[in-house]
Amino acid sequence: MVSTEKTPNVIIRATDKVKIVNITNQTSTEYRSLKALRLHLAVLLMAEKIGRRADDVWKDLPWKKFRQHVFRLQRSIFKAQKEQAKAKVKRLQRLLLQSRAAQALAVKQVTQLTPWA
């Protein structure tokens, strides 16, 4: 099933991957998940609000705080697993998966840190 949503200068097609085509400058961007698309759109909206380019906003995100937050959650999951507290482990894992910091770090890992052969 393919759904298409039109805005004045952007076409969004939702299939197994999400592809955005900008009509004004004939560029397209493909995302592997809707979470990656949502994060990218959030950065674009933040950039538009404060009047800066999206690349600058992306570079200025608090990456060190994001890494610390994710590490803290991972450490808590490890401790809960060691204590065999299954409900706590499940709750913390869900919290980690839904964390904006973890999502941003995952997108950065895939887009900027992964060498493509």
N, C-alpha and C positions, 0 to 999 in steps of 0.2 A: 504494500500500500504506500502510495506516494502522496503526500499532502504538500501543497504549495501555498505560501502566504506572501502577498505582495505589499511592499511599502513604496513610497515614492521613488527611491533609487536602489532598492535592494530586493533581491528575490531569495527566499529561504526555502529549500527543499528538504524535507525530512524523510530519509530512507534509513538504511542501516547505518549510514554515516550522514552527517549534517554538512551540507554544502551551501555556502553563502556566495552569491554572485553580485558584485557591485556593478550596476549598469553604467554609472557615470564614468568610471575609469577602466571598465572591462577586466576587473580582477576577480578571482574567486579564491575562497579559503575553505578548506575541508577539515572538519573536526571529527574525531573518533567517537566522541560522546557528547551528550547534551550538557553534561557538567562542564566540560571544557569550553563549550560555546557560551554557557551562562557566565563563567568566570571572565572570559574575554569581553563579553558585553558589559559586565560590571565595571571592568577596567576602562572601557571606552566611555561609559556614562560618567564615571568619576573624573576622567580627563576632561570631558566636555563641561562638567560642572565647574571645575576650577580653572578652566581655560588653558590647559596644557596638552601636549601631544601624548597619545596613549603609550608610546615607547618610553617616554620620560616617566610617566606614572608607574609603568611596570618595573622600571629599573629602581625607582624610589620606594617600592613596597618594603616593609620591614622584614626582610628575609631572615635575619638573625633571630628575631622574635618568633617567626613562623617555625624555624627549625627547633628552637627551644620548646615551643608549645607541643610540637609533634613528638619530640623526644620525651617530654614529661608524660604525655599520654601513653607512649610505648612502654615507658618504665613502669607506669601504674598497671598496665595490662600484664607485664611480666610478673610483678609482685602479686597481683590477684591470682594469676595462674599458679604461681608457686604455693599460694595459700589454698588453692583448689576452690576458689569462690567463683563458680561458673556463671552465676547471674551477674556478678560484678564485671567479669571478663567480657561477657556479651554486651553489657551496657557501655563499657569503655571502648570496645571495638566499634560499636555503632557511633559513638561520639567521635572517634577518630575518623571514620569514613565520612561523616557529615561535616567535618571541620573544614572551614574555608582555608585555613593555613595548610592543611594536608593536601587539599585540592590544588592550591596555588603551587605548592612544591612539586606535586606530581606533574602538572602542566609544564612547569619550568624544566623538570627532569626530561620530559619527552621532547620538548621543543628546543631547548638550548643546550642541554648537557649530554644528550645522547648522540654519539657520532654515527652518522649514516654512511654506510659503505657504498 
